[in-house]
Amino acid sequence: MACLVRNEIIWEVEDNYQKQTYRNRCYICTDQGKHLLSIPIKHVGGDQGRQKYKDVKLGNEYQWQRQHWRTLQTAYRTSPYFEYYEDDIAILFEKKYDFLLDFNFKTIEVIHDCLQITMPTEKSQSYQVQLPLNIRDARLLVSSKKEQEFEQQTYVQVFGNRHGFIKNTSVLDLLFNEGTNALSYLRDINLKLTHA
C-alpha cells in the first residue's frame, strides 16, 4: 500500500496467475500472533496449464468470506478504529464474487475510500516482459515467497503486548489501529524496494 499511495499505478491484469502471491492472501495480527488469511481459488491444471490472473475463479464452495470476516472481527473489534471502518470493510464479505481480480479491485477500491484517496484505474492492455524505461516494474511485489525489506515504524497493535510489533501485515491492521493517521504513515514509510 505504501507503493500505491506514493506512485502512479498501472494495474497488471494480463499476466499469468502465480501461486503463493499476495493476490489471494494477507497477514493480520490475532491473539495468536501473525495469522494468514488465504482466499481459496479454483486451480486449473492438466491440459489447460497456466491461466491468466484475470481468469482465476474464487473457490466459493467454501465459506471463506464468512470465516475471514469473523476472524477480522475477533482480531480487531477492540482496536481503536474498527467501528469507524467496520461498515466499509464488511461489504467485501457480503457480496459473492466469481473472479479473484474483481474481488481484489473491490478490496483496493474500499481501502482507497477509507484512506480518502483516489484509486488509479489504468490497466495493462497486454503483458510485456520488459516494460518501457519510463515505467517502474513493481510486479515482483505480489510475491509472498520473498518478503521485501523496508523500514517500518512501529505503531500500537491490539495484541502488541503479547507479540511485540508484527510488521508487514495487511493495511487493515494499520487502518484499524491508526485510523485517519494511516495515510500519513504509509507516505512516511522509507521504501528500499528495487523497483518501487
Secondary structure as UniProt FT lines:
FT   HELIX           2..6
FT   TURN            22..23
FT   STRAND          25..30
FT   TURN            31..32
FT   STRAND          33..38
FT   HELIX           46..48
FT   HELIX           53..55
FT   STRAND          57..58
FT   TURN            60..61
FT   HELIX           64..76
FT   TURN            77..78
FT   TURN            80..81
FT   HELIX           82..90
FT   HELIX           91..93
FT   HELIX           100..115
FT   TURN            133..134
FT   HELIX           139..142
FT   TURN            158..159
FT   HELIX           160..163
FT   HELIX           171..178
FT   HELIX           179..181
FT   HELIX           182..188
//
